Amino acid sequence: MFYYTYILKSKKDGKIYTGYTKDLRKRLDQHNKGLSTYTKGRGPFILIYYEGCLLEDKARSRELFLKSGMGKRYLKNRLGASYL
């Protein structure tokens, strides 16, 4: 089983959201249906980045890293400024 760390971008306001899950398709659907407290009312979303991890704690660690200043710089270099 994989755990996924993911980045979503709101088509509505352009803001990004970082999270982790074990079912990426289901979680994206939940975000787009407004079933997530943190993203409710900001959808629809597009998936712009994800990583797979074998362990849940590693996926959570990656989520925390990608939310940090160094993680944001990493994503900017990896994806380009236009995605963020």
MODELLER restraints for C-alpha pairs under 7 A, 6 or more apart:
rsr = mdl.restraints
at = mdl.atoms
rsr.add(forms.Gaussian(group=physical.xy_distance, feature=features.Distance(at['CA:1:A'], at['CA:54:A']), mean=6.55, stdev=0.5))
rsr.add(forms.Gaussian(group=physical.xy_distance, feature=features.Distance(at['CA:2:A'], at['CA:22:A']), mean=6.18, stdev=0.5))
rsr.add(forms.Gaussian(group=physical.xy_distance, feature=features.Distance(at['CA:2:A'], at['CA:52:A']), mean=5.94, stdev=0.5))
rsr.add(forms.Gaussian(group=physical.xy_distance, feature=features.Distance(at['CA:2:A'], at['CA:53:A']), mean=5.50, stdev=0.5))
rsr.add(forms.Gaussian(group=physical.xy_distance, feature=features.Distance(at['CA:2:A'], at['CA:54:A']), mean=4.93, stdev=0.5))
rsr.add(forms.Gaussian(group=physical.xy_distance, feature=features.Distance(at['CA:3:A'], at['CA:20:A']), mean=6.97, stdev=0.5))
rsr.add(forms.Gaussian(group=physical.xy_distance, feature=features.Distance(at['CA:3:A'], at['CA:21:A']), mean=5.64, stdev=0.5))
rsr.add(forms.Gaussian(group=physical.xy_distance, feature=features.Distance(at['CA:3:A'], at['CA:22:A']), mean=4.35, stdev=0.5))
rsr.add(forms.Gaussian(group=physical.xy_distance, feature=features.Distance(at['CA:3:A'], at['CA:52:A']), mean=5.70, stdev=0.5))
rsr.add(forms.Gaussian(group=physical.xy_distance, feature=features.Distance(at['CA:3:A'], at['CA:53:A']), mean=5.12, stdev=0.5))
rsr.add(forms.Gaussian(group=physical.xy_distance, feature=features.Distance(at['CA:3:A'], at['CA:54:A']), mean=6.16, stdev=0.5))
rsr.add(forms.Gaussian(group=physical.xy_distance, feature=features.Distance(at['CA:3:A'], at['CA:55:A']), mean=6.55, stdev=0.5))
rsr.add(forms.Gaussian(group=physical.xy_distance, feature=features.Distance(at['CA:3:A'], at['CA:56:A']), mean=5.76, stdev=0.5))
rsr.add(forms.Gaussian(group=physical.xy_distance, feature=features.Distance(at['CA:3:A'], at['CA:59:A']), mean=6.04, stdev=0.5))
rsr.add(forms.Gaussian(group=physical.xy_distance, feature=features.Distance(at['CA:4:A'], at['CA:20:A']), mean=5.30, stdev=0.5))
rsr.add(forms.Gaussian(group=physical.xy_distance, feature=features.Distance(at['CA:4:A'], at['CA:21:A']), mean=5.30, stdev=0.5))
rsr.add(forms.Gaussian(group=physical.xy_distance, feature=features.Distance(at['CA:4:A'], at['CA:22:A']), mean=5.93, stdev=0.5))
rsr.add(forms.Gaussian(group=physical.xy_distance, feature=features.Distance(at['CA:4:A'], at['CA:24:A']), mean=6.54, stdev=0.5))
rsr.add(forms.Gaussian(group=physical.xy_distance, feature=features.Distance(at['CA:4:A'], at['CA:50:A']), mean=6.45, stdev=0.5))
rsr.add(forms.Gaussian(group=physical.xy_distance, feature=features.Distance(at['CA:4:A'], at['CA:51:A']), mean=5.51, stdev=0.5))
rsr.add(forms.Gaussian(group=physical.xy_distance, feature=features.Distance(at['CA:4:A'], at['CA:52:A']), mean=4.61, stdev=0.5))
rsr.add(forms.Gaussian(group=physical.xy_distance, feature=features.Distance(at['CA:4:A'], at['CA:53:A']), mean=6.12, stdev=0.5))
rsr.add(forms.Gaussian(group=physical.xy_distance, feature=features.Distance(at['CA:4:A'], at['CA:59:A']), mean=6.13, stdev=0.5))
rsr.add(forms.Gaussian(group=physical.xy_distance, feature=features.Distance(at['CA:5:A'], at['CA:19:A']), mean=5.74, stdev=0.5))
rsr.add(forms.Gaussian(group=physical.xy_distance, feature=features.Distance(at['CA:5:A'], at['CA:20:A']), mean=4.17, stdev=0.5))
rsr.add(forms.Gaussian(group=physical.xy_distance, feature=features.Distance(at['CA:5:A'], at['CA:21:A']), mean=6.65, stdev=0.5))
rsr.add(forms.Gaussian(group=physical.xy_distance, feature=features.Distance(at['CA:5:A'], at['CA:50:A']), mean=5.49, stdev=0.5))
rsr.add(forms.Gaussian(group=physical.xy_distance, feature=features.Distance(at['CA:5:A'], at['CA:51:A']), mean=5.28, stdev=0.5))
rsr.add(forms.Gaussian(group=physical.xy_distance, feature=features.Distance(at['CA:5:A'], at['CA:52:A']), mean=6.60, stdev=0.5))
rsr.add(forms.Gaussian(group=physical.xy_distance, feature=features.Distance(at['CA:5:A'], at['CA:59:A']), mean=5.51, stdev=0.5))
rsr.add(forms.Gaussian(group=physical.xy_distance, feature=features.Distance(at['CA:5:A'], at['CA:62:A']), mean=6.66, stdev=0.5))
rsr.add(forms.Gaussian(group=physical.xy_distance, feature=features.Distance(at['CA:5:A'], at['CA:63:A']), mean=5.83, stdev=0.5))
rsr.add(forms.Gaussian(group=physical.xy_distance, feature=features.Distance(at['CA:6:A'], at['CA:18:A']), mean=5.72, stdev=0.5))
rsr.add(forms.Gaussian(group=physical.xy_distance, feature=features.Distance(at['CA:6:A'], at['CA:19:A']), mean=5.50, stdev=0.5))
rsr.add(forms.Gaussian(group=physical.xy_distance, feature=features.Distance(at['CA:6:A'], at['CA:20:A']), mean=5.92, stdev=0.5))
rsr.add(forms.Gaussian(group=physical.xy_distance, feature=features.Distance(at['CA:6:A'], at['CA:49:A']), mean=5.63, stdev=0.5))
rsr.add(forms.Gaussian(group=physical.xy_distance, feature=features.Distance(at['CA:6:A'], at['CA:50:A']), mean=4.16, stdev=0.5))
rsr.add(forms.Gaussian(group=physical.xy_distance, feature=features.Distance(at['CA:6:A'], at['CA:51:A']), mean=6.50, stdev=0.5))
rsr.add(forms.Gaussian(group=physical.xy_distance, feature=features.Distance(at['CA:7:A'], at['CA:16:A']), mean=6.66, stdev=0.5))
rsr.add(forms.Gaussian(group=physical.xy_distance, feature=features.Distance(at['CA:7:A'], at['CA:17:A']), mean=5.65, stdev=0.5))
rsr.add(forms.Gaussian(group=physical.xy_distance, feature=features.Distance(at['CA:7:A'], at['CA:18:A']), mean=4.61, stdev=0.5))
rsr.add(forms.Gaussian(group=physical.xy_distance, feature=features.Distance(at['CA:7:A'], at['CA:19:A']), mean=6.70, stdev=0.5))
rsr.add(forms.Gaussian(group=physical.xy_distance, feature=features.Distance(at['CA:7:A'], at['CA:47:A']), mean=6.12, stdev=0.5))
rsr.add(forms.Gaussian(group=physical.xy_distance, feature=features.Distance(at['CA:7:A'], at['CA:48:A']), mean=5.80, stdev=0.5))
rsr.add(forms.Gaussian(group=physical.xy_distance, feature=features.Distance(at['CA:7:A'], at['CA:49:A']), mean=5.09, stdev=0.5))
rsr.add(forms.Gaussian(group=physical.xy_distance, feature=features.Distance(at['CA:7:A'], at['CA:50:A']), mean=6.26, stdev=0.5))
rsr.add(forms.Gaussian(group=physical.xy_distance, feature=features.Distance(at['CA:8:A'], at['CA:16:A']), mean=5.44, stdev=0.5))
rsr.add(forms.Gaussian(group=physical.xy_distance, feature=features.Distance(at['CA:8:A'], at['CA:17:A']), mean=5.11, stdev=0.5))
rsr.add(forms.Gaussian(group=physical.xy_distance, feature=features.Distance(at['CA:8:A'], at['CA:18:A']), mean=6.46, stdev=0.5))
rsr.add(forms.Gaussian(group=physical.xy_distance, feature=features.Distance(at['CA:8:A'], at['CA:45:A']), mean=5.99, stdev=0.5))
rsr.add(forms.Gaussian(group=physical.xy_distance, feature=features.Distance(at['CA:8:A'], at['CA:46:A']), mean=5.56, stdev=0.5))
rsr.add(forms.Gaussian(group=physical.xy_distance, feature=features.Distance(at['CA:8:A'], at['CA:47:A']), mean=4.65, stdev=0.5))
rsr.add(forms.Gaussian(group=physical.xy_distance, feature=features.Distance(at['CA:8:A'], at['CA:48:A']), mean=5.75, stdev=0.5))
rsr.add(forms.Gaussian(group=physical.xy_distance, feature=features.Distance(at['CA:9:A'], at['CA:15:A']), mean=5.69, stdev=0.5))
rsr.add(forms.Gaussian(group=physical.xy_distance, feature=features.Distance(at['CA:9:A'], at['CA:16:A']), mean=4.39, stdev=0.5))
rsr.add(forms.Gaussian(group=physical.xy_distance, feature=features.Distance(at['CA:9:A'], at['CA:17:A']), mean=6.43, stdev=0.5))
rsr.add(forms.Gaussian(group=physical.xy_distance, feature=features.Distance(at['CA:9:A'], at['CA:45:A']), mean=5.40, stdev=0.5))
rsr.add(forms.Gaussian(group=physical.xy_distance, feature=features.Distance(at['CA:9:A'], at['CA:46:A']), mean=5.40, stdev=0.5))
rsr.add(forms.Gaussian(group=physical.xy_distance, feature=features.Distance(at['CA:9:A'], at['CA:47:A']), mean=6.53, stdev=0.5))
rsr.add(forms.Gaussian(group=physical.xy_distance, feature=features.Distance(at['CA:9:A'], at['CA:48:A']), mean=6.67, stdev=0.5))
rsr.add(forms.Gaussian(group=physical.xy_distance, feature=features.Distance(at['CA:10:A'], at['CA:16:A']), mean=6.25, stdev=0.5))
rsr.add(forms.Gaussian(group=physical.xy_distance, feature=features.Distance(at['CA:10:A'], at['CA:42:A']), mean=6.18, stdev=0.5))
rsr.add(forms.Gaussian(group=physical.xy_distance, feature=features.Distance(at['CA:10:A'], at['CA:43:A']), mean=5.57, stdev=0.5))
rsr.add(forms.Gaussian(group=physical.xy_distance, feature=features.Distance(at['CA:10:A'], at['CA:44:A']), mean=5.96, stdev=0.5))
rsr.add(forms.Gaussian(group=physical.xy_distance, feature=features.Distance(at['CA:10:A'], at['CA:45:A']), mean=4.49, stdev=0.5))
rsr.add(forms.Gaussian(group=physical.xy_distance, feature=features.Distance(at['CA:10:A'], at['CA:46:A']), mean=6.59, stdev=0.5))
rsr.add(forms.Gaussian(group=physical.xy_distance, feature=features.Distance(at['CA:11:A'], at['CA:43:A']), mean=6.48, stdev=0.5))
rsr.add(forms.Gaussian(group=physical.xy_distance, feature=features.Distance(at['CA:11:A'], at['CA:44:A']), mean=5.66, stdev=0.5))
rsr.add(forms.Gaussian(group=physical.xy_distance, feature=features.Distance(at['CA:11:A'], at['CA:45:A']), mean=5.64, stdev=0.5))
rsr.add(forms.Gaussian(group=physical.xy_distance, feature=features.Distance(at['CA:12:A'], at['CA:42:A']), mean=6.05, stdev=0.5))
rsr.add(forms.Gaussian(group=physical.xy_distance, feature=features.Distance(at['CA:12:A'], at['CA:43:A']), mean=6.09, stdev=0.5))
rsr.add(forms.Gaussian(group=physical.xy_distance, feature=features.Distance(at['CA:12:A'], at['CA:44:A']), mean=6.66, stdev=0.5))
rsr.add(forms.Gaussian(group=physical.xy_distance, feature=features.Distance(at['CA:13:A'], at['CA:42:A']), mean=6.94, stdev=0.5))
rsr.add(forms.Gaussian(group=physical.xy_distance, feature=features.Distance(at['CA:18:A'], at['CA:63:A']), mean=6.47, stdev=0.5))
rsr.add(forms.Gaussian(group=physical.xy_distance, feature=features.Distance(at['CA:18:A'], at['CA:67:A']), mean=6.98, stdev=0.5))
rsr.add(forms.Gaussian(group=physical.xy_distance, feature=features.Distance(at['CA:19:A'], at['CA:63:A']), mean=5.91, stdev=0.5))
rsr.add(forms.Gaussian(group=physical.xy_distance, feature=features.Distance(at['CA:20:A'], at['CA:59:A']), mean=6.31, stdev=0.5))
rsr.add(forms.Gaussian(group=physical.xy_distance, feature=features.Distance(at['CA:20:A'], at['CA:60:A']), mean=6.40, stdev=0.5))
rsr.add(forms.Gaussian(group=physical.xy_distance, feature=features.Distance(at['CA:20:A'], at['CA:63:A']), mean=6.48, stdev=0.5))
rsr.add(forms.Gaussian(group=physical.xy_distance, feature=features.Distance(at['CA:21:A'], at['CA:27:A']), mean=6.95, stdev=0.5))
rsr.add(forms.Gaussian(group=physical.xy_distance, feature=features.Distance(at['CA:30:A'], at['CA:36:A']), mean=6.40, stdev=0.5))
rsr.add(forms.Gaussian(group=physical.xy_distance, feature=features.Distance(at['CA:31:A'], at['CA:39:A']), mean=6.42, stdev=0.5))
rsr.add(forms.Gaussian(group=physical.xy_distance, feature=features.Distance(at['CA:32:A'], at['CA:43:A']), mean=5.44, stdev=0.5))
rsr.add(forms.Gaussian(group=physical.xy_distance, feature=features.Distance(at['CA:32:A'], at['CA:44:A']), mean=5.05, stdev=0.5))
rsr.add(forms.Gaussian(group=physical.xy_distance, feature=features.Distance(at['CA:32:A'], at['CA:45:A']), mean=6.02, stdev=0.5))
rsr.add(forms.Gaussian(group=physical.xy_distance, feature=features.Distance(at['CA:34:A'], at['CA:40:A']), mean=4.46, stdev=0.5))
rsr.add(forms.Gaussian(group=physical.xy_distance, feature=features.Distance(at['CA:34:A'], at['CA:41:A']), mean=6.20, stdev=0.5))
rsr.add(forms.Gaussian(group=physical.xy_distance, feature=features.Distance(at['CA:53:A'], at['CA:59:A']), mean=5.65, stdev=0.5))
rsr.add(forms.Gaussian(group=physical.xy_distance, feature=features.Distance(at['CA:65:A'], at['CA:71:A']), mean=5.15, stdev=0.5))
rsr.add(forms.Gaussian(group=physical.xy_distance, feature=features.Distance(at['CA:66:A'], at['CA:72:A']), mean=5.75, stdev=0.5))
rsr.add(forms.Gaussian(group=physical.xy_distance, feature=features.Distance(at['CA:76:A'], at['CA:84:A']), mean=6.82, stdev=0.5))
